[in-house]
Amino acid sequence: MTGVSVQGFGRRHLDAVGERGRLCAGIDPHAELLEEWGLPVSVDGLTRFADICVEALGPVAAVVKPQVAFFEVFGSAGFAVLERVIRGCQEAGALVLADAKRGDIGSTMAAYATAWLEDTSPLCSDAVTVSPYLGFGSLDPAVSAARASDRGVFVLARTSNPEGAALQTATVDSLCSEPASVSDRPLRSEPASVTKGVAQSIVDAAAAENADGTATVGLVVGATRAHGLDLSALNGPILSPGLGAQGATADDLPSVFAGADLAWVLPASSRGVLGAGPDVVALRAACEKQRDEIEAAFG
Ligand SMILES: O=C(O)c1cc(=O)[nH]c(=O)n1[C@@H]1O[C@H](COP(=O)(O)O)[C@@H](O)[C@H]1O
């Protein structure tokens, strides 16, 4: 593995995947899945779905990723079920990555950080997904809260959906900072000194945060297509959704992540694994099979 010795969240992450293998099992209680599992689309159905996932996945997956949106659908009762999933999976030994994709101005971001990353919160998880599109610096409160408690944030860089490409591959002047006022604007534009893709600028900002060896800042880079990013200096985890329902396979991963440190790559699947439920044994077997395919592909 490249880089400095790993501590903090990075150590917790590497220990978890070292023990259980590289798979993040998504817990996405889609209405269609509830129906497929023979459950009502209601809080009762959600609770049963969640309990099956905790029992099947919590003891074997290195990381579980509840998708907050599917709990939010049911309002406060859904959030109560989410709290139960978070605690249950942690007690079973999995790291919990709350897929909340939060992002806002810094002062509001601080409240999101309290909600998802501080011990006092009933939703406190081991990590949370965040969006950098209000500016990478707006994520500072979450990065600080995570760093202070050996937790992590996973920042969207190059997402698995086709709609992300136009924004994420756009070229930016990486040294550009907004003038404080109109009068501060230069009379003529200066030549851009460094240009890079938006996603690469996020990778580079994350790598700078990880220079302390804590791997506090992970990235989200989809497994569904070549991304063209240089991830070699990141020294942090790379969540890679897209396996299964979105079409990527374990065999795609080595070429998608050529040049990255594969020890950090954490492929994720939700529907591709959850389709094996509601039987606990079958669901756990599907999770282990997907993990084994990933480990075999990485060699
Ligand atoms: O942050 C994520 O997890 C995420 C990022 C991304 O680029 N693409 C993506 O699909 N996801 C999430 O990963 C899960 C994918 O679900 P499946 O397609 O069923 O495996 C969903 O919860 C998505 O919200």
The ligand as an SDF file (V2000), in Angstrom:
LIG
                    3D

 24 25  0  0  0  0  0  0  0  0999 V2000
  -23.3380    7.3660   -2.7810 O   0  0  0  0  0  0  0  0  0  0  0  0
  -23.8080    6.3150   -3.2320 C   0  0  0  0  0  0  0  0  0  0  0  0
  -23.8480    5.3050   -2.5670 O   0  0  0  0  0  0  0  0  0  0  0  0
  -24.1390    6.2570   -4.6700 C   0  0  0  0  0  0  0  0  0  0  0  0
  -23.3460    7.0040   -5.5090 C   0  0  0  0  0  0  0  0  0  0  0  0
  -23.4100    6.7740   -6.8900 C   0  0  0  0  0  0  0  0  0  0  0  0
  -22.6490    7.3420   -7.6650 O   0  0  0  0  0  0  0  0  0  0  0  0
  -24.3060    5.8900   -7.3570 N   0  0  0  0  0  0  0  0  0  0  0  0
  -25.1530    5.1820   -6.5390 C   0  0  0  0  0  0  0  0  0  0  0  0
  -25.9040    4.3490   -7.0490 O   0  0  0  0  0  0  0  0  0  0  0  0
  -25.1150    5.4050   -5.1900 N   0  0  0  0  0  0  0  0  0  0  0  0
  -26.0830    4.7270   -4.2790 C   0  0  0  0  0  0  0  0  0  0  0  0
  -25.7840    3.3450   -4.2750 O   0  0  0  0  0  0  0  0  0  0  0  0
  -26.9900    2.5760   -4.2690 C   0  0  0  0  0  0  0  0  0  0  0  0
  -27.0120    1.7350   -5.5370 C   0  0  0  0  0  0  0  0  0  0  0  0
  -28.0400    0.7960   -5.4870 O   0  0  0  0  0  0  0  0  0  0  0  0
  -28.1010   -0.4530   -6.4870 P   0  0  0  0  0  0  0  0  0  0  0  0
  -28.0920    0.1010   -7.8650 O   0  0  0  0  0  0  0  0  0  0  0  0
  -29.3710   -1.1140   -6.1280 O   0  0  0  0  0  0  0  0  0  0  0  0
  -26.8870   -1.3060   -6.2160 O   0  0  0  0  0  0  0  0  0  0  0  0
  -28.1350    3.5500   -4.1600 C   0  0  0  0  0  0  0  0  0  0  0  0
  -28.4660    3.7080   -2.7870 O   0  0  0  0  0  0  0  0  0  0  0  0
  -27.5620    4.8430   -4.6920 C   0  0  0  0  0  0  0  0  0  0  0  0
  -28.1470    5.9870   -4.0960 O   0  0  0  0  0  0  0  0  0  0  0  0
  1  2  2  0
  2  3  1  0
  2  4  1  0
  4  5  2  0
  4 11  1  0
  5  6  1  0
  6  7  2  0
  6  8  1  0
  8  9  1  0
  9 10  2  0
  9 11  1  0
 11 12  1  0
 12 13  1  0
 12 23  1  0
 13 14  1  0
 14 15  1  0
 14 21  1  0
 15 16  1  0
 16 17  1  0
 17 18  2  0
 17 19  1  0
 17 20  1  0
 21 22  1  0
 21 23  1  0
 23 24  1  0
M  END
$$$$
